Amino acid sequence: MLKLNILNMKNFLNTVNACTGKVNMLCPDGRKRNINGEEKIQDSLRQQYFQNKNCLRLVLEIPNPTDYMNIVSYYAGDC
């Protein structure tokens, strides 16, 4: 599980969409939603991001170790 504060939504979503496997967002109600390549979910995330003044907190579960490391590397470089 990975908890992130997204400050650059465009680059974050580019990184997610480059993943080969699922990138599951954990919802407050306990559901998991794959956000990789899911335009409707990503549009909703963009709206929440802008409503929160260009910041969005997400909890992700990334089963593929390579995808996990790519997102961690993106996040470390974006801070």
Secondary structure, DSSP 8 states (H G I E B T S, - for coil): -EEEEES-HHHHHHHHHT-SS--EEE-TTS-EEE-TT-HHHHHHHHHHHHHTTS-EEEEEE--SHHHHHHHHHHHHHH-
